[in-house]
Amino acid sequence: MERLDGKRIIVTGGTSGMGEGIVRAFPALGAKVVFWGRNEKAGAKIASESGATFVKAEITDPVSVTEGMKKSVELLGGVDVFIHAAGIGPHCPAEKITLDAFKSVMETNTTGTFLTNEAVFPYMKETGGHIINFTSASAFIISPGQAHYAASKGAVNSWSRTIAKEWMPYNIRVNMIAPCIKTPMYEQMRTMMTPEQLAAHDASLANLCLGGQMGDMETDFIPVMAFMASDSSKFITGQTISVDGGIMMVR
């Protein structure tokens, strides 16, 4: 696995799911990590166990994002890598999605990406850096029951590819991760499915990805994230890196 010695890394959504997995793994690889979240109790616990530093921040609030970024950069003495892992992925048939539910998903996943990326840009403009946004296979392939989620991640894709080109002169790289990894959010999504939907979902995994199940955080996901956060990925930008066992193949 790649070492990250001296890398200054900010991670959003660091108190749960894949964000938490990154926060717990990267300090042991030599990185200096500041992570964001809303849950102060969880943040304090993860910080004490990982060696990372917690900053309370709300990714949909412009003031909170601006202040959180300033504080994070000050704590790290700069920023080399910004990993935007925060997001939500509810499951609901398209015809039952309410306007409030649609707005909530778009605000968290799309507006949150916009606000955080814009906030980190001034700190990377002079020195360069790497922004890693999270997308999903749902933005590329048909994902029944997640139309609002798919729409939000489709917007993240277009935004990320565009700024990857616009910010290239500043030596800022922008890539996307499309993961299929077991997380608490995934387990929660399973509980929201009907027995018929769950049976169909599990049956679909049998021929959808390697081993017929979602990937493992420590062995399948973290090594790829370490590579992306390291200098070994320095000539990769504007790309979607699929860590999904083959759900999305060559496009």
N, C-alpha and C positions, 0 to 999 in steps of 0.2 A: 504494500500500500504506500502511496505517495506520502512523503513528509511535508509538513506545512510550517516548518520552522520560521518564526518571525512574521508570518502572515497575519495581517490585521483584518479580522472578519466580523461583519455584522450580520446577524440572522434574525429575521422576523418570524413570528409564530413559533418561538423557541420553547414554549412551555407545554407543547403537546406534539404528537405525531412525528412526522419526518423532521420537522424543525428541531424538536427536542432531541431526536436521534443524532442530528448533526452537532448540536451544542454539546452533547455528552461525549462525542467521539473526537472532535477536532482539537481540544486542548491537549489531549494525550499525543497528538501528532505534531505538537509544537506551535499551534496557532494561538494567537491572542483573540479571544472571542467575547463579543458583547451581543446579548440576545434580547429581543423585545417580546413583550406579551402583556396581557391585561391582568392575569392572575398573579398577584404579588406573592401569595403563599407558595404556589407552585414554583414561581421564579426564584424565590429565596432557596428553596430546597434543591432545585436543579443547580443553582449557582454554587452552593456549598459542596455538592457532590461532584461537580464537573471541573470547577476551577474557572468557569466563565463568569462574566458579570451581567447581571440582570438590569434592564432599564424598562420601566413601565411606559408603554406607548400604545396608542390607538391608531391603527393604520388608516382609518377613514376620517380622521380629524387632522386637518392641515396644520394646526398649531401644535398638536401633540407630535406629529411626524417631524416638523421642523425642529422642535425643541429636543426630541429624542435623538435625531440625527446629530445635532450639534453636541449633545452630551456624549453620545457614543464615540464620535470622532475624537473628542477631547480625551476621553478615557483611553482610547487606543493610540493616540498620537498620530492619527491619520486613518485611512481605510484603503485596503487593497481589494477586498472582495465583499460584495453585498449580496446576500442570499435572501430572496424574498419568498419564504415558504408559507406565510400566513394565508389562509383561505378557508372557505367553507364549500361543502359539496352535498347539498340536500338532494333527496330523491323524491320526485313527485311527478305524476302523469301531467303532460303538458296542459291538458284541458282543465286541470285543477289548480294550476299555479296562479296565485293571487298577484295583484300588482305589487303589494307590499313585499311579498316573498321574492318576486323578480327584482325589485329595487334593492333589496337586502343583499342578494347574491351579487348583483352588478356592483354595488357600492363596495363590498368587501373585496371581491376578486379583481375587479377592473379598476375602480377608482383607487383602491389601495395600492395597486401596482403603479399607477400613474403618480400618485403622491409620493411614494417612497423613492421611486426612480428619479423623479425630479429633484427630490431633496438631497440625494446622494451625489447628483451630477456636479454641483459646484466644488465638492471636495475631491472629485476625481479629475476635474477638467485640466488641472495643471500637471498631475502626476500619472494619469491613466488609472485603469482599474478594471474590474470584472463584475458585471451585474448578472446574476443568475435568477431568472424568474421561473416560477412554477406554472406549467401548463398541464394539459391532460389529453389522453387519447380521445376523450369525449369531444374535443374541439376539432378532431380530424375524422373520426368515424362516427357512425350513428350510435347513439347511446340513449335508448328509450328510457324515459323516466328522469332524465336530467337535462331537459332542453334549456332551462335558464342557466344551469352550470356550464353547459356546452357553449352557450352564447357568450358568457363572461370570459371563458378561456380562449374562445376564438378572438375576442378583442385583445386579450393579453398577447396572443401570437402576433397579430398585426402590429400592435404597439412595439413589441420587442424587436421584431425584424426591422422596423422603420428606424428606431433609435440606434440599432446596431450599425446602420449605414450612416445616419446623421452624426453620430458621435465617434465614428471611426477616426476622424482627424485628431481627436484628443487621446487616441490610444485607449479608448474605453471599449471593452468587449461586452457584448450582451448575448447571452444564450438562454435557452429554455430547457428545463428538465420535465419530461413527461413520465412520471413514475407509476408503477403498479406494485405498491408495497403495502404489506399489512400494517395498519395503524389503528388506533382507537376510533378514529373518525370512520374508517371502513367498517369496523365492527358495529358502530352505531347505525350506519346506513343499513346494515343487514337486518337490524332489529326493526327497521321501518318498512321492510318488505313483507308482503303477504307470504304465506307458506308456498303458494304457487310461484310467486316471483323469485323467492329464495331458491326453490328447487331448480327453476329454470336458470338462475344465475350460476349456481354451482355446476350444473350440467354444461353450461356454456364455457366455463373455465377449463373443463377437461381437455378440450381441443383448441383452446384460445391461446394458452401460454405454456411455457416450459414447466413440466411437472404438474400441470393442471391446477396450479395455485399461485397466489400472488407472491411476490418476492420477499426475501428476508431483509430486515433493516441492516443488520450488521454485516452480513456476507455478500449481499447483492447490491445494496444501495450506497452505504457509506464509502466503499472503495471508489465508486464512480464519482461521488461528490468530492472526495479528496483529490482525485485526478483533475476534476474541473476547477477546483479552487487552487490548484498548484500551477507552477509555471510550465508544466508539461502540456497544458492546454492553450498556451499563449497564441497559437495561430488558428484558433477556432472562434468564430463569432457568427451571430445571426442564425444559429443552428438549434434544432430541437433534438436533444439527446434523450432517446427513449430507453428507460430502464424498466422494461415491462414484459420481459420473457417472450417477446415476439408478437405482442398484440398489434403493434404497428410495425409493418416491415417497410421495405424501400418504397418511398413515395415519389 
